[in-house]
Amino acid sequence: MPIIFFSSYPHTACEGYLVEAEGFLLKPIEYPRLVFFIERALKKRPGQDARMCPVVTPKYTVVVRCADIVYAEAKNHDVYLHTRDEAHRMRKSLKALLDELGDEDFLQIHKAYLVAKHRILNIIKRSPCIEVSAGAHSIRLPMGRAYADHVRQSYISDALRRLS
């Protein structure tokens, strides 16, 4: 199992290398360096999904597989990243999260919502909302009128691409 050490004390770096750690990061943690070490560790694990998303919250840092993300919701000045099992509160904008995750796998459906494209089950016109898969159950999320045409076009083109 890959190990990445986090510490406020630079002299503890030697201990990390004694156990063949992937890296050593000084606090406060620099996001680009964290991503670098995580991606390097994942490349050494064949057969694993290499797309990971580091989630830095006010209380903890965790790494989630991008494939496990269902949707993200902006509330006040926070973004809640929802997986099938839990939600993580982050201090960032929805736009910054979409830039991180990439618009090839995620889609903005409302000024306050992003969804994973592979989780969309259907688009409900009369509401307007979309239904997303969250494991054994589904969730309906609002779809903004300004986003509706783009969401429909993206959903159809992704479905056609998967069929061919």
C-alpha positions as CSV (number, residue, x, y, z in Angstrom):
1,M,0.0,0.0,0.0
2,P,1.5,3.4,-1.0
3,I,2.3,5.8,1.9
4,I,2.6,9.6,1.6
5,F,3.8,11.3,4.8
6,F,2.4,14.7,5.9
7,S,4.2,16.6,8.6
8,S,5.0,20.1,9.8
9,Y,8.5,19.0,10.6
10,P,11.0,18.6,7.7
11,H,13.4,16.5,9.8
12,T,10.8,13.7,9.9
13,A,11.2,13.1,6.1
14,C,14.0,10.5,6.7
15,E,11.5,8.2,8.5
16,G,9.2,8.3,5.5
17,Y,11.9,7.1,3.2
18,L,12.9,4.2,5.5
19,V,9.5,2.6,4.8
20,E,9.7,3.4,1.1
21,A,7.0,6.1,1.2
22,E,5.8,7.6,-2.1
23,G,6.6,11.0,-0.9
24,F,6.7,13.6,1.9
25,L,4.7,16.7,2.1
26,L,5.2,19.6,4.4
27,K,2.2,21.3,5.9
28,P,0.4,23.4,4.7
29,I,0.0,20.9,1.9
30,E,0.3,22.2,-1.6
31,Y,-2.5,20.8,-3.8
32,P,-0.4,20.2,-7.0
33,R,2.2,18.2,-5.1
34,L,-0.5,16.1,-3.4
35,V,-2.0,15.3,-6.8
36,F,1.5,14.5,-8.1
37,F,2.2,11.9,-5.4
38,I,-1.2,10.3,-5.6
39,E,-1.0,9.9,-9.3
40,R,2.5,8.5,-9.1
41,A,1.3,6.0,-6.5
42,L,-1.7,5.0,-8.6
43,K,0.5,4.4,-11.7
44,K,2.3,1.7,-9.7
45,R,-1.0,-0.2,-9.1
46,P,-1.9,-1.9,-12.4
47,G,-5.6,-2.6,-13.0
48,Q,-6.8,0.3,-10.8
49,D,-8.9,3.3,-11.9
50,A,-6.2,6.0,-12.1
51,R,-8.6,9.0,-12.1
52,M,-8.7,10.2,-8.5
53,C,-10.0,13.3,-6.9
54,P,-8.2,14.7,-3.8
55,V,-10.9,16.2,-1.5
56,V,-9.4,18.7,1.0
57,T,-12.0,19.7,3.6
58,P,-11.5,22.0,6.7
59,K,-11.2,18.8,8.9
60,Y,-9.6,16.2,6.7
61,T,-8.1,15.2,3.3
62,V,-9.4,12.1,1.5
63,V,-9.0,10.8,-2.0
64,V,-12.1,9.5,-3.9
65,R,-12.3,7.7,-7.2
66,C,-13.8,10.0,-9.9
67,A,-16.0,7.0,-10.9
68,D,-17.5,7.0,-7.4
69,I,-18.7,10.7,-7.6
70,V,-22.4,11.0,-8.2
71,Y,-22.9,14.8,-8.1
72,A,-21.6,18.0,-6.5
73,E,-23.8,20.7,-5.0
74,A,-22.9,24.3,-4.2
75,K,-24.4,25.7,-1.0
76,N,-23.4,29.1,0.4
77,H,-19.6,29.2,-0.1
78,D,-19.0,25.4,0.0
79,V,-19.3,22.6,-2.4
80,Y,-20.7,19.2,-1.2
81,L,-19.2,16.3,-3.2
82,H,-21.6,13.4,-3.0
83,T,-20.6,9.8,-3.6
84,R,-22.9,6.8,-3.2
85,D,-22.0,6.5,0.5
86,E,-21.1,9.9,1.8
87,A,-20.8,13.7,1.2
88,H,-17.6,15.7,1.6
89,R,-17.8,19.5,2.2
90,M,-15.1,21.5,0.5
91,R,-14.3,25.2,0.5
92,K,-14.2,25.9,-3.3
93,S,-16.3,27.0,-6.1
94,L,-18.3,24.7,-8.4
95,K,-16.4,26.1,-11.4
96,A,-13.0,25.3,-9.8
97,L,-14.3,21.7,-9.1
98,L,-15.4,21.3,-12.7
99,D,-12.0,22.5,-13.9
100,E,-10.4,19.9,-11.7
101,L,-12.7,17.0,-12.7
102,G,-12.9,17.9,-16.4
103,D,-16.0,18.4,-18.5
104,E,-15.5,15.1,-20.4
105,D,-16.8,13.2,-17.4
106,F,-18.9,15.8,-15.6
107,L,-21.6,18.1,-16.6
108,Q,-23.0,21.3,-15.0
109,I,-26.8,21.0,-15.0
110,H,-27.7,24.0,-12.8
111,K,-25.9,26.9,-11.3
112,A,-25.6,24.9,-8.1
113,Y,-25.1,21.3,-9.5
114,L,-22.6,19.2,-11.4
115,V,-23.3,15.5,-12.2
116,A,-21.1,12.6,-13.4
117,K,-22.2,11.9,-16.9
118,H,-22.2,8.1,-16.5
119,R,-24.6,8.5,-13.6
120,I,-27.4,10.1,-15.6
121,L,-30.4,7.7,-15.9
122,N,-32.8,10.0,-17.7
123,I,-33.9,13.6,-18.3
124,I,-37.4,14.6,-17.1
125,K,-38.8,17.4,-19.2
126,R,-41.9,18.4,-17.3
127,S,-40.0,19.2,-14.1
128,P,-37.2,20.0,-15.5
129,C,-34.8,17.7,-13.7
130,I,-32.5,14.8,-14.2
131,E,-32.4,11.4,-12.5
132,V,-29.0,10.1,-11.4
133,S,-28.0,6.7,-10.2
134,A,-26.7,6.6,-6.6
135,G,-26.2,2.9,-6.1
136,A,-29.4,1.0,-5.2
137,H,-31.5,4.2,-5.5
138,S,-31.8,7.2,-7.7
139,I,-31.9,10.9,-7.0
140,R,-33.7,13.7,-8.9
141,L,-31.7,16.9,-9.3
142,P,-33.0,20.2,-10.7
143,M,-31.9,21.2,-14.2
144,G,-31.6,24.9,-14.9
145,R,-33.3,26.2,-18.0
146,A,-30.1,27.8,-19.2
147,Y,-28.4,24.4,-19.1
148,A,-31.2,22.2,-20.5
149,D,-30.2,22.2,-24.2
150,H,-26.6,21.6,-23.5
151,V,-27.4,18.8,-21.0
152,R,-29.7,17.1,-23.5
153,Q,-27.2,17.3,-26.3
154,S,-24.4,16.0,-24.2
155,Y,-26.5,13.2,-22.8
156,I,-27.6,12.0,-26.3
157,S,-24.2,12.2,-27.8
158,D,-22.6,10.3,-24.9
159,A,-25.3,7.6,-25.2
160,L,-24.7,7.3,-28.9
161,R,-20.9,7.1,-28.4
162,R,-21.3,4.3,-25.8
163,L,-23.6,2.3,-28.2
164,S,-21.1,2.5,-31.1
